[in-house]
Each structure stands twice: as structure tokens, then as C-alpha cells.
């Protein structure tokens, strides 16, 4: 005879099934967006290549050095774009999976944080496309030696812009990271304020590591990170100032309540005896 399955094992299996279903929904969402966008893959690549094409000397163009590059590069771009566009739905599925195990105050906190994280990530990408790329590509083309034609390979160009998009998308999460560090008690607003000079140096180091080796792109990443750090610090200060005790959070008992609780425990023990 087979042994009965315990409630703990049933709960674990049900969680695995739910996780599988939600992962499947994420994959389906990405696939549907990809299928909708792929017929326009060439137009999409042309749009993302426009910041460089608009600045290239007349008579020059981008090139493809690989046999399969003209197909694979737009394919890769559309796939990455599908992942980015499905990000709100993906995070919603992740939120729905973990939400039942959270306290009420954690649910109220995570909802706005997830929304702001997605918004800031998209803002980072938009900032890179509309502000950073024109300045960056203009600088690179201007310093090209005389007699050298700037004809970038489309595969290398895609890898470059994806790296920049990712760097600026992550960098624009600075307010959320700052806010979370304060909320979980890892640090305080006062401590971060005192360490502001180190933060400024740190964001320029991050800008140096995540961007090409030129002062323009480094500054274009570091300065917004510093400003976003200040915004996160301001938000944490406002929330802490207006924070009220929550019924789900642990609150220490005062002496009177502690004595009453001990009396109740002693009374229950005497009744049991």
C-alpha cells in the first residue's frame, strides 16, 4: 500500500505547479509579443539604429560582416524588446506568486516599488536613446581620424546599445535601491547623507565600468545616478517621517502590558494543573 501524502508535501507540490503555470504564462506573453513584432523587425532595427545613422557622414552606412547577421540581429533585437515589453506582466506574475506569503504592510510596499522599478527602468532606456546616444555617437564620429570611414557592423552596434540600455536601466533603479536599504533597516537616511561624498565617487566608478571609456558617457550615467540617489533619499525621509505603526509589524510591549501578559500565562498554567 502506498503511504498517504502529507499536507506539507501536497503544499510543496501545489506551489511547484503554480510556479510552473506562472513561468509558462511569462513565456507565452513574451512569445506573443515576439510574434506580433517580428514582421516589423527591419523597421524596428532601423528605428534603433537611427541615432547613429543620422550622424554618419553622407555616403556611409552600417555593414553586416556575417552571413547570417542580417537575419539574426533583427531577430535578437525583437526578442530582447519582447522581454522588455512583457516586463510588467512578468513582474505581476512573480508578485502574484509571492503575495500570499507577505504581510499587509509588505504588500502595500512592494506594489508601488515594483511599479516604480519598471517605470524607472523604461526611463533609463529612454534617456539612453534620446539623450546619450546622440551625444555619444556624435563624439565618436567627430574624433574619427581623417580618411577613416565610420561603417559600424550591425551586430556590434546591437551589442553596444543593449549594453548601454541595460546599464542605464539598472542605474535608474537607484531611488528604489536607496529606499529599500533604508526601509529594511540596512542603513539610515542620516548615514547615507553623511556618506554622500563616497556615493558620488561610487557612481562615477560605476559609470566608468558600465560605459565606454570616455568622459561623456561616464558623466551621462554618473550624474543621473547621483540625482536619483538624492530622490530616493528624499522619498525614504518622507516615508519615515509619515510612517505609522502597522498592526502586522512587531511592536514591543510596555511594562504594564508585559505584566498583564505574564499574569494571563500564569493563570492559564494554573488552570491546566
KOLNU-569283 format. One record per atom (N, C-alpha, C, O, CB): x, y, z; residue in three letters. Coordinates in steps of 0.02 Angstrom, whole numbers, plus 50000, padded with zeros to 5 digits. Atoms other than C-alpha are relative to their C-alpha. Glycine has a CB too. Example, Ala and Ser with C-alpha at 12.3 -4.5 7.8 and 13.67 -1.06 7.14 Angstrom:
// residues 2
500454994150000ALA;506154977550390ALA;500455006050000ALA;500975005950033ALA;499505000150062ALA;499584994149997SER;506844994750357SER;499615005550037SER;499865011050045SER;500205002349929SER;
***
This chain:
// residues 273
500424994050000UNK;500005000050000UNK;500445006350000UNK;500955006650035UNK;499525000050062UNK;499614993750002UNK;500635017549959UNK;499845004250061UNK;499275004450084UNK;499855003949935UNK;500094995849941UNK;500905029150104UNK;499635006449981UNK;499735009149927UNK;500685001750032UNK;500374993950015UNK;499725044150116UNK;500485006049995UNK;500975006550032UNK;499475001450054UNK;499594994150010UNK;500455060550055UNK;499845005150054UNK;499265006750065UNK;499895003049929UNK;500114995249946UNK;500695073050197UNK;499775006749971UNK;499865008249912UNK;500645000950041UNK;500224993350021UNK;499945090450192UNK;500585004349978UNK;500515008449932UNK;499625003550058UNK;499424996050019UNK;501685097850184UNK;500234998349930UNK;500415002849891UNK;500584998850050UNK;499805002050067UNK;502115087650029UNK;499505002449948UNK;499695004649894UNK;500084992449995UNK;500514997650046UNK;500455092049948UNK;500085007549988UNK;500015009949932UNK;499294998550027UNK;499904992950008UNK;500775110449983UNK;500605001649957UNK;500585006349917UNK;500075003350067UNK;499394998850040UNK;502525109449908UNK;499864998649926UNK;500085002349883UNK;500574995650025UNK;500165001750070UNK;501875100849751UNK;499555005249968UNK;499645007149911UNK;499674993149996UNK;500454994950027UNK;500475113549731UNK;500385006449984UNK;500225009849935UNK;499445001450049UNK;499594994150014UNK;501755127649743UNK;500414999149937UNK;500475003849897UNK;500465001650060UNK;499615001450061UNK;502825119449609UNK;499555000549938UNK;499765003249887UNK;500334993150004UNK;500464999750056UNK;501305117649496UNK;499825007249984UNK;499795009249926UNK;499364996050015UNK;500164993050011UNK;500835135849522UNK;500595003749969UNK;500505007949925UNK;499795003450067UNK;499414996850028UNK;502625141249487UNK;500084998249927UNK;500245002549885UNK;500624997950039UNK;499955002150070UNK;502645130949327UNK;499495003849957UNK;499665006149903UNK;499884992549994UNK;500534996650039UNK;500995138749270UNK;500175007349989UNK;500065010049934UNK;499334999450036UNK;499844992950008UNK;501595156449302UNK;500605001049954UNK;500625005849916UNK;500135003250070UNK;499444999650046UNK;503255153449214UNK;499774998949928UNK;500015002249882UNK;500554994950018UNK;500275001350066UNK;502285146449067UNK;499635006149973UNK;499695007749914UNK;499544993950001UNK;500354993950022UNK;501205162049061UNK;500495005449980UNK;500375009049932UNK;499555002650056UNK;499494995150018UNK;502765172949059UNK;500294998549931UNK;500365003049890UNK;500565000150053UNK;499725002050064UNK;503495163148914UNK;499515001249944UNK;499695003649890UNK;500224992650001UNK;500524999050051UNK;501855163748818UNK;499925007549985UNK;499855009449927UNK;499324997150024UNK;500064992850011UNK;501735182648843UNK;500575002649957UNK;500475006549911UNK;499985003850068UNK;499424998050040UNK;503495185048776UNK;499934997649928UNK;500095001249881UNK;500654997450031UNK;500075002950067UNK;503125173548629UNK;499485003849959UNK;499585005049900UNK;499814992650005UNK;500534996450036UNK;501515182648583UNK;500245006949978UNK;500115009049921UNK;499375000850045UNK;499734993450019UNK;502375199648586UNK;500524999249944UNK;500545003349898UNK;500325003550061UNK;499495001250052UNK;503815192448483UNK;499674998749933UNK;499895001449882UNK;500454994150020UNK;500355001550063UNK;502625185448352UNK;499675006149970UNK;499625006849909UNK;499484994550011UNK;500324993950024UNK;501735202148341UNK;500515005049972UNK;500365008749926UNK;499605003350056UNK;499504995150020UNK;503355212048320UNK;500464997649944UNK;500735001749907UNK;500415002050059UNK;499495002550047UNK;504425200548212UNK;499885002149928UNK;500365003449892UNK;500034992650005UNK;500094997650069UNK;503585205248046UNK;500265007049988UNK;500395008949931UNK;499264999849982UNK;499754993250007UNK;504185222948080UNK;500715000650025UNK;500935006050045UNK;499545004950037UNK;499325000149970UNK;505935217848135UNK;500485004949965UNK;500885008149998UNK;500284993049997UNK;499544995550036UNK;506825227747998UNK;499865007350018UNK;500325011250028UNK;499934999049924UNK;500184993149982UNK;505855243648037UNK;500215001550072UNK;500445007150087UNK;499245001149993UNK;499814999049931UNK;506185241248222UNK;500765001150006UNK;500985005550043UNK;499794994050043UNK;499274999149998UNK;508055239248194UNK;500195006849971UNK;500645010149998UNK;500364994449961UNK;499854993450030UNK;508075254648082UNK;499865005650049UNK;500225010650052UNK;499605001149936UNK;500174994949950UNK;507235264548221UNK;500555000450053UNK;500765005950072UNK;499324998550032UNK;499485000049948UNK;508525259148350UNK;500685001949973UNK;501125004050011UNK;500034993250033UNK;499364998050030UNK;509945262448227UNK;500005007349980UNK;500535010049961UNK;500144995749939UNK;500054993150023UNK;509325280048188UNK;500475004850035UNK;500745009250002UNK;499305002350009UNK;499534995249968UNK;510385288948322UNK;500694999949969UNK;501035005149967UNK;500054998450073UNK;499345000350033UNK;511955282748233UNK;499955001849927UNK;500375005549902UNK;500304993050008UNK;500074998650071UNK;511325283448054UNK;499925007449986UNK;500165009949935UNK;499404996149971UNK;500114992950011UNK;510795301548073UNK;500635004150005UNK;500665009749980UNK;499495002650049UNK;499384996349990UNK;512565306648121UNK;500574997649956UNK;501095000849953UNK;500224999550072UNK;499465002650043UNK;513575296047999UNK;500105004449939UNK;499625007349914UNK;499844992849979UNK;499874995950059UNK;514415305147855UNK;499604997649940UNK;499444991749934UNK;500754999949983UNK;500395001650059UNK;513455305747693UNK;500384995149955UNK;500984996049943UNK;499815006349961UNK;499685005050042UNK;513815290847581UNK;500234993950037UNK;500464989150006UNK;500565003149964UNK;499815005849961UNK;514195278947725UNK;499384996750028UNK;498844999650029UNK;500485002050057UNK;500575003749973UNK;513085265747803UNK;500274994750048UNK;500884993850054UNK;499584996749943UNK;499805005549958UNK;513105251547927UNK;500104993849957UNK;499834993449901UNK;499474998650055UNK;499835005950039UNK;513765234647870UNK;499854993750040UNK;499774994050101UNK;500745000149978UNK;500095006549968UNK;513485216247907UNK;500584995649978UNK;500654994149918UNK;499314996749982UNK;499415003950017UNK;515075205847915UNK;499884992550001UNK;500304988749978UNK;500565001850047UNK;500155007149997UNK;514245189047947UNK;499464998149951UNK;499055002349931UNK;499784998250071UNK;500505002250049UNK;513205178547828UNK;499305000350028UNK;498845002449995UNK;500164992849976UNK;500665000249969UNK;511765176447949UNK;499835006350040UNK;499285006850068UNK;499954994050046UNK;500114994049959UNK;511945193448033UNK;499385003949980UNK;499025006250025UNK;500605004549995UNK;500604996250018UNK;510585202247931UNK;499354997050027UNK;498865000650036UNK;499955000749925UNK;500605003249972UNK;509325189547998UNK;500034999850076UNK;499545001350110UNK;499924993049972UNK;499955001149928UNK;509985186248173UNK;499975006350041UNK;499705006350096UNK;500644996350015UNK;499994993849961UNK;510245204248227UNK;499305002750011UNK;499125004150069UNK;500435005349966UNK;500694997949986UNK;508435209948200UNK;499624995050042UNK;499204997050084UNK;499625001149934UNK;500325005249959UNK;507865193348274UNK;500175000950074UNK;499735000850117UNK;500224992949976UNK;499784999049931UNK;508895196248431UNK;499715006350030UNK;499515006450088UNK;500765000250004UNK;500284993649976UNK;508305214248445UNK;499274999350018UNK;499055001750070UNK;500105005549948UNK;500725000949988UNK;506465209448432UNK;499894995650061UNK;499434996850101UNK;499654997049939UNK;500075004449942UNK;506705195548559UNK;500135003950065UNK;499755003250113UNK;500484994049995UNK;499854996049941UNK;507515207348685UNK;499465005250013UNK;499285006550070UNK;500695003449994UNK;500544995149993UNK;506175220348652UNK;499374996750027UNK;499014999750067UNK;499855003349932UNK;500585003749974UNK;504835207148684UNK;500074998750075UNK;499584999350112UNK;499924993449962UNK;499885001149928UNK;505625203148852UNK;499885006450039UNK;499585006350093UNK;500714997450012UNK;500084993649965UNK;505665221548899UNK;499275002150002UNK;499045004650054UNK;500425005449966UNK;500704997950002UNK;503875224948845UNK;499564995650044UNK;499054997950070UNK;499744999849929UNK;500395004549957UNK;503245209748941UNK;500195000550073UNK;499924997050115UNK;500094992849977UNK;499754999449931UNK;504155215349099UNK;499455001550050UNK;499454998450104UNK;500525005450003UNK;500544998949950UNK;502595222449186UNK;499604993750013UNK;499444992250071UNK;499535005549975UNK;500395006249990UNK;501635206249157UNK;500424994850036UNK;500164991150079UNK;499764997349932UNK;499555004849966UNK;503145195849210UNK;500055001450074UNK;500014996850115UNK;500695000149968UNK;499964998249929UNK;503325205349372UNK;499344999050036UNK;499324997450095UNK;500235007350007UNK;500665001349969UNK;501455204049402UNK;499934992650017UNK;499674991050070UNK;499445002249952UNK;500035007149986UNK;501575185149389UNK;500444998150060UNK;500244994150102UNK;500214995949939UNK;499575001349943UNK;503035184949510UNK;499695002650064UNK;499724999450116UNK;500695003249989UNK;500334997149942UNK;502085196349627UNK;499424995750023UNK;499334994650083UNK;499755007049984UNK;500585004349983UNK;500535185249621UNK;500224993550033UNK;499864990850075UNK;499594998449937UNK;499755006349971UNK;501595170049666UNK;500225001050072UNK;500104996750114UNK;500584997349958UNK;499734999049932UNK;502415177649821UNK;499525003850045UNK;499625003950106UNK;500665003649996UNK;500444995749960UNK;500985189049878UNK;499654996350057UNK;499604999250112UNK;499495003049956UNK;500355003349944UNK;500045175849982UNK;500424999150063UNK;500154998550117UNK;499754993349978UNK;499575000949942UNK;501555174050096UNK;500255006550031UNK;500685006350075UNK;500594995849982UNK;499774993649975UNK;501765192650130UNK;499505002950050UNK;498915001550048UNK;500115004849943UNK;500434996249955UNK;501095203550270UNK;499675005749962UNK;499865007449906UNK;500415002850060UNK;500374994750032UNK;499885217550231UNK;500455006049986UNK;500425008949932UNK;499415002250042UNK;499564994250011UNK;501195231150254UNK;500524998649946UNK;500735003249912UNK;500355002050065UNK;499535001850053UNK;502385221650139UNK;499665000449932UNK;499975002549883UNK;500294992950011UNK;500374999550063UNK;501045220550005UNK;499915007349979UNK;499985009049921UNK;499314996650006UNK;500094992950016UNK;500715239150017UNK;500665003249977UNK;500655008049939UNK;499735003850061UNK;499354997250018UNK;502585242449999UNK;500244997449932UNK;500495001249892UNK;500514998450053UNK;499725003050060UNK;503015230349860UNK;499645002249937UNK;499955003249884UNK;499984992450005UNK;500384997850060UNK;501615235649741UNK;500285006449969UNK;500465006449911UNK;499285001150019UNK;499714993850028UNK;502225253649721UNK;500734999349979UNK;500955002449931UNK;499945005650050UNK;499295000950017UNK;504045247949720UNK;500084996549932UNK;500504998549892UNK;500364996150054UNK;499955003550064UNK;503765235849576UNK;499805004649943UNK;500135004849891UNK;499554993750000UNK;500224995350052UNK;502805248849477UNK;500535005349985UNK;500685006749927UNK;499345003450021UNK;499494994950010UNK;504125262149505UNK;500634997149970UNK;500985000549932UNK;500155003450067UNK;499405003150028UNK;505525249849463UNK;499934999249925UNK;500405000849887UNK;500124993250033UNK;500115000750072UNK;504765245949293UNK;500025006749965UNK;500335007549913UNK;499324996549986UNK;500024993350030UNK;504435264249258UNK;500705003049995UNK;500885005849943UNK;499555004750042UNK;499334997350001UNK;506205269349306UNK;500454996449951UNK;500884999549919UNK;500304999750070UNK;499615003850048UNK;506955255349202UNK;499865002549929UNK;500325003449889UNK;499864992450005UNK;500184997450066UNK;506005261449049UNK;500265007149991UNK;500485009049936UNK;499234999949991UNK;499734993250005UNK;506525279349089UNK;500754999949986UNK;501005004149948UNK;499865003950066UNK;499285000650013UNK;508345273849091UNK;500134998449927UNK;500595001249897UNK;500304994650044UNK;499925001750071UNK;508165266048919UNK;499845006049955UNK;500205007349908UNK;499554994149981UNK;500194994150040UNK;507275281448850UNK;500545005550005UNK;500695008849956UNK;499335002850023UNK;499474995049991UNK;508625292848924UNK;500614998149958UNK;500925002549928UNK;500195000650074UNK;499435002150039UNK;509975282348841UNK;499885001149925UNK;500335003349889UNK;500154992550013UNK;500144999450072UNK;509105282648671UNK;499975007349978UNK;500265009149927UNK;499344996449984UNK;500134993150023UNK;508585300948663UNK;500545005050021UNK;500615010249988UNK;499335002350026UNK;499514995249975UNK;509985309348761UNK;500724997549991UNK;501145001149964UNK;499875001550074UNK;499315002549999UNK;511515298248775UNK;500254998349930UNK;500805000349911UNK;500064993950045UNK;499775002350066UNK;511605290548601UNK;500195005749953UNK;500735005449924UNK;499464995849967UNK;499794994650045UNK;511585306948501UNK;500665003250021UNK;501095004649978UNK;499475005349997UNK;499384997049977UNK;512965314248610UNK;500594995249992UNK;501134997249971UNK;499945002250073UNK;499475005050002UNK;513965298148617UNK;500234998649929UNK;500834998749915UNK;499774993650033UNK;499835001550069UNK;513895293948432UNK;500305006149965UNK;500755005549923UNK;499384997449961UNK;499724994050029UNK;514225311948384UNK;500735000950021UNK;501145003149981UNK;499605006150021UNK;499314999549976UNK;515795311748492UNK;500454995049965UNK;501004996849943UNK;500024998950076UNK;499595005250031UNK;516425295248420UNK;500135001549926UNK;500695000549902UNK;499674993350007UNK;499924998550071UNK;516135300648240UNK;500465006149991UNK;500855006349944UNK;499325001349967UNK;499604993950007UNK;516935317648269UNK;500744998750011UNK;501165002149981UNK;499775005350049UNK;499295001249986UNK;518555310248336UNK;500304994749954UNK;500884992849963UNK;500094997950073UNK;499725004950047UNK;518745297648194UNK;500575003249960UNK;500495008849936UNK;499444997449952UNK;499434997250037UNK;520455300248110UNK;499805001649927UNK;499364998549899UNK;500594995150000UNK;500144998050069UNK;520455308647941UNK;500154994249952UNK;500664990949958UNK;500425006249981UNK;499935005450048UNK;520215296347799UNK;499694993550024UNK;499694988649986UNK;500724998849985UNK;500325006049973UNK;519325283647911UNK;499245000749994UNK;498955005450021UNK;500214998750074UNK;500734999950007UNK;517525279847863UNK;499684996050056UNK;499874990250069UNK;499794997149930UNK;500365003349945UNK;516385275548007UNK;499444995749970UNK;498934998349948UNK;499715005350051UNK;500495004850027UNK;515445259847949UNK;499944994350050UNK;500284989250044UNK;500214997449928UNK;500065004649944UNK;514885250348103UNK;499644993649980UNK;499154993849942UNK;499635003450058UNK;500345006450011UNK;514425231948097UNK;499364999850041UNK;499365001950099UNK;500464994050019UNK;500654999749966UNK;512585229748143UNK;499994995450061UNK;499634996850110UNK;499444998049952UNK;499975004449943UNK;512985215248260UNK;500345003350059UNK;500105002950116UNK;500364993649982UNK;499644996549947UNK;514245225348360UNK;499595005950025UNK;499605007550085UNK;500685002449975UNK;500424994449980UNK;513055240148360UNK;499444997650047UNK;499305000950097UNK;499705003549938UNK;500535002549958UNK;511655229648433UNK;500264998150070UNK;499954999950120UNK;499674993949968UNK;499705001749935UNK;512775222648570UNK;500155006250040UNK;500075006450101UNK;500644995749990UNK;499824993849965UNK;513335240248611UNK;499385003450029UNK;499385005350088UNK;500365004849952UNK;500594996349975UNK;511605248048625UNK;499634995950054UNK;499344998850100UNK;499515001649943UNK;500325004049947UNK;510925233248726UNK;500375000750066UNK;500065001050119UNK;499984992649979UNK;499614999149938UNK;512355235148850UNK;499865006950031UNK;499815007450092UNK;500754999349985UNK;500154993349975UNK;512015253848864UNK;499295000350029UNK;499185003250082UNK;500085005349944UNK;500685000149975UNK;510145250948883UNK;499974996650069UNK;499654999150115UNK;499544996349950UNK;500015003649936UNK;510445238249021UNK;500345004250055UNK;500095004450111UNK;500364993249992UNK;499644996149950UNK;511705249549109UNK;499585005850026UNK;499545007050086UNK;500665002749971UNK;500404994249979UNK;510565264749110UNK;499354997750033UNK;499105001050078UNK;499855004549941UNK;500605002549968UNK;509025254349152UNK;500134998150073UNK;499734999750117UNK;499734994049963UNK;499815001949931UNK;509895247149306UNK;500185006250041UNK;500005006750099UNK;500594995050000UNK;499794994049964UNK;510655263949352UNK;499415004150023UNK;499435007250076UNK;500465004349957UNK;500594996049981UNK;508945272149355UNK;499594996750056UNK;499094999550078UNK;499565001049938UNK;500325003249943UNK;508435259749491UNK;500295002750066UNK;500105000350120UNK;500074992449997UNK;499684997449940UNK;509485269849613UNK;499515002450054UNK;499615000950112UNK;500455005749982UNK;500474998049946UNK;507985277849703UNK;499684994150035UNK;499594994350096UNK;499455004449971UNK;500315005949970UNK;507185260849731UNK;500494996550046UNK;500324994550101UNK;499754995149946UNK;499495003349958UNK;508815253349796UNK;500125004050064UNK;500175001150118UNK;500654999249961UNK;499894995849941UNK;509095268149913UNK;499424999450048UNK;499524998750109UNK;500105007249979UNK;500605000449958UNK;507315267449977UNK;499964993350036UNK;499804993050096UNK;499375001049957UNK;500035006649970UNK;507395248650007UNK;500524999150055UNK;500374996250107UNK;500084994649947UNK;499485000649950UNK;509035249650101UNK;499805003350066UNK;499945000750120UNK;500665003149975UNK;500234996549940UNK;508255262050221UNK;499424996250032UNK;499394995650093UNK;499805007249984UNK;500605003249974UNK;506605252650237UNK;500154993450036UNK;499834991850086UNK;499524998749944UNK;499855006549968UNK;507395235750281UNK;500475000850059UNK;500644995950092UNK;500304995249949UNK;499574998849942UNK;508505243950410UNK;500744998849989UNK;501124998850036UNK;499784995850055UNK;499295001150014UNK;510165240650321UNK;500415006350013UNK;501005005950027UNK;500094997749929UNK;499674993749987UNK;510585259050341UNK;499465005150018UNK;498875003550021UNK;500425002449938UNK;500464994749983UNK;509785275650387UNK;500095005949953UNK;500595006449918UNK;500105002250073UNK;499964994150042UNK;509415291750297UNK;500595004450022UNK;500955007149980UNK;499355004150003UNK;499464995949974UNK;510645300850410UNK;500684997149979UNK;501135000949961UNK;499965000650076UNK;499375003250018UNK;512025288150375UNK;500155000949926UNK;500725002449907UNK;499984992650017UNK;499894999050071UNK;511775289250187UNK;500165007349984UNK;500575008749939UNK;499384997849960UNK;499854992950012UNK;511775308150195UNK;500725001650017UNK;501055005449982UNK;499535004550042UNK;499314998849981UNK;513435307950284UNK;500494996949950UNK;501054999449941UNK;500134997250069UNK;499565003550048UNK;514145295950154UNK;499915002649929UNK;500134999349881UNK;499874992450002UNK;500144997450066UNK;513595306850007UNK;500645000849957UNK;500634998949899UNK;499665006850005UNK;499404999550042UNK;515395310649950UNK;500244993349973UNK;500474992849916UNK;500575003250040UNK;499805006650024UNK;515775292049941UNK;499524997449947UNK;499734994049900UNK;500034995150059UNK;500495002150050UNK;514165289049845UNK;500155003349933UNK;500115000149881UNK;499285001850023UNK;499844996450063UNK;514645302249717UNK;500604996849965UNK;500594995849905UNK;500145007550014UNK;499425003450029UNK;516345294149692UNK;499804993249973UNK;500034991149920UNK;500564999350052UNK;500225006750020UNK;515495277149682UNK;499625000049935UNK;499724995549893UNK;499584996950054UNK;500405000050062UNK;514265282049545UNK;500455001549940UNK;500324999149885UNK;499435005250005UNK;499544998850056UNK;515695288749439UNK;500424993849985UNK;500594992649927UNK;500465006050015UNK;499655006450012UNK;516625272349463UNK;499554995249962UNK;499774991949916UNK;500244996950067UNK;500485004350036UNK;515055262949410UNK;499935002349928UNK;499904998349882UNK;499325000150036UNK;500044997350068UNK;514905274549260UNK;500604998149958UNK;500534996849898UNK;499935007550002UNK;499395001950035UNK;516695270549214UNK;499984992649980UNK;500224990749926UNK;500625001450043UNK;500015007250013UNK;516385251749225UNK;499464998049950UNK;499564993249912UNK;499904996350065UNK;500575002150040UNK;514715251149134UNK;499955003449932UNK;499555001449890UNK;499375001350037UNK;500044996350063UNK;515025263248991UNK;500674999849963UNK;501174997849992UNK;499785007350012UNK;499374999850037UNK;516325265248854UNK;500495004850033UNK;500295009150072UNK;499885002349927UNK;499484996149965UNK;517985273048908UNK;500065007249974UNK;500575009149946UNK;500684996649992UNK;499964992950016UNK;517555291348877UNK;499625003850054UNK;499145001250082UNK;499725001549929UNK;500274996149944UNK;517115305049000UNK;499285002049988UNK;498915003050036UNK;500425006250010UNK;500694997850015UNK;515495309748910UNK;499504994750023UNK;499044996350062UNK;499925001349925UNK;500475005249981UNK;514605293048929UNK;500034998550075UNK;499524997050105UNK;500134993649960UNK;499945001149928UNK;515295290849105UNK;499625005250040UNK;499275003650088UNK;500745000050021UNK;500354994549965UNK;514625307749159UNK;499254999649989UNK;498865001050034UNK;500275006849977UNK;500715000550016UNK;512955304949072UNK;499664994450040UNK;499064994650050UNK;499904998849926UNK;500285005249956UNK;512725289349179UNK;500075001850073UNK;499615000850112UNK;500344993349986UNK;499864998749929UNK;513505295249343UNK;499575005650027UNK;499315005150082UNK;500745001750009UNK;500374994349974UNK;512625312049359UNK;499264998350011UNK;499004999950064UNK;500055005949951UNK;500695002049985UNK;510845305049338UNK;499964995150059UNK;499484995450098UNK;499694996849939UNK;500005004649943UNK;511295291049462UNK;500045003950065UNK;499705002250114UNK;500584995049994UNK;499944996049939UNK;511815304049590UNK;499345003650015UNK;499125003650072UNK;500585005149993UNK;500634996549989UNK;510225314149564UNK;499454995150022UNK;499034996950064UNK;499785003649936UNK;500505005049981UNK;509165298249576UNK;500124997550071UNK;499654995950107UNK;500004994249951UNK;499855001749930UNK;510065293749737UNK;499705005150047UNK;499425003350099UNK;500764999550010UNK;500294994749958UNK;509535310449809UNK;499244999450002UNK;498935000750054UNK;500205006949973UNK;500725000950001UNK;507745307049754UNK;499794994350045UNK;499314994950083UNK;499754998849928UNK;500145005749956UNK;507755290049839UNK;500095001850073UNK;499704999650115UNK;500444994149982UNK;499884997849931UNK;508475297949996UNK;499435004450024UNK;499215003850081UNK;500665003850004UNK;500564995749982UNK;507105311149995UNK;499364996050012UNK;498994997350059UNK;499885005349945UNK;500605004249991UNK;505745297949972UNK;500034996150065UNK;499534995650100UNK;499924995249940UNK;499935003749938UNK;506425287550115UNK;499905004550061UNK;499605002450110UNK;500694996650004UNK;500084995249944UNK;506495302950228UNK;499265001850009UNK;499025002250066UNK;500415006449987UNK;500714998349995UNK;504685307350187UNK;499594994350028UNK;499164995350070UNK;499725002049931UNK;500375005849976UNK;504045289650215UNK;500144998850074UNK;499684997250112UNK;500184993949959UNK;499835001049929UNK;504975288050381UNK;499665005350044UNK;499455003850100UNK;500755000250010UNK;500314994749962UNK;504285304650438UNK;499264998950010UNK;498985000450063UNK;500125006749967UNK;500735001049997UNK;502485299750399UNK;499814992950019UNK;499224991350019UNK;499705001649934UNK;500145007149986UNK;502645281450449UNK;499634999350066UNK;499805002550116UNK;500654996050002UNK;500395001549940UNK;501375274950574UNK;500084992650016UNK;500204988649971UNK;499255001849989UNK;499955007149982UNK;501445258750671UNK;499474995849964UNK;498894997949959UNK;499924999150076UNK;500455004450037UNK;500675244450573UNK;499824994150044UNK;500234991550082UNK;500324997749934UNK;500235005549957UNK;499655230850653UNK;500354993549984UNK;500374989150027UNK;499254999149992UNK;499655006250017UNK;500635217450559UNK;500725000050024UNK;501044994750028UNK;499974998949925UNK;499314999649979UNK;502315223850620UNK;500064998750075UNK;499595000050113UNK;500305006849982UNK;499885001349929UNK;503055218750786UNK;500085006550038UNK;500475010950018UNK;500614995550010UNK;499954994349957UNK;502815231650921UNK;500154997750071UNK;499774993650098UNK;499345004249998UNK;499825002349932UNK;503675229351092UNK;499475002350050UNK;499195007750045UNK;500685002750020UNK;500484998549948UNK;502535228751245UNK;500315004650052UNK;500915004050067UNK;499734993650032UNK;499754996149944UNK;502685241751381UNK;499964995850063UNK;499724990250062UNK;499605006750007UNK;499965003849938UNK;502915236551562UNK;499314997750024UNK;499244992150047UNK;500335004350054UNK;500675001749976UNK;501055236851604UNK;499704994249959UNK;499424989549987UNK;499535006149996UNK;500265005350042UNK;500565226151454UNK;500394993450011UNK;500104988050008UNK;500035002049927UNK;499605006049988UNK;502015214251489UNK;499784996550064UNK;499744990350066UNK;500745001850003UNK;500235003049937UNK;501435211551670UNK;499334996649990UNK;499214991150016UNK;499955005450055UNK;500665003050012UNK;499655208351611UNK;500074993549960UNK;499714988749973UNK;499555004949963UNK;499905006050040UNK;500275195751482UNK;500284994350042UNK;500094988650033UNK;500465001549940UNK;499725005149956UNK;501305186551614UNK;499484997350048UNK;499464991350062UNK;500595002950040UNK;500545002349956UNK;499805185951731UNK;499534995249964UNK;499314990349992UNK;499605006050027UNK;500435004550040UNK;498755178151591UNK;500324993249990UNK;499994988149994UNK;499835003249933UNK;499655006350010UNK;500085165051558UNK;500004995850064UNK;499894989850062UNK;500725001249977UNK;500005003549936UNK;500205160651743UNK;499314997250016UNK;499254991750043UNK;500245004550057UNK;500695002349987UNK;498305159451757UNK;499834993949958UNK;499514989249982UNK;499505005649986UNK;500145005750044UNK;498215147551607UNK;500384993950024UNK;500124988350021UNK;500205001749927UNK;499615005749976UNK;499605136651679UNK;499694997050064UNK;499684990950072UNK;500725002250014UNK;500315002649939UNK;498725135451849UNK;499364996249985UNK;499204991450020UNK;499865005750047UNK;500625003550018UNK;497095130351764UNK;500154993249971UNK;499794988349984UNK;499605004149950UNK;499805006550029UNK;497985116651668UNK;500194995050054UNK;500064989050047UNK;500595001049951UNK;499805004449946UNK;498695109751830UNK;499394997650040UNK;499474993850087UNK;500505003550045UNK;
***
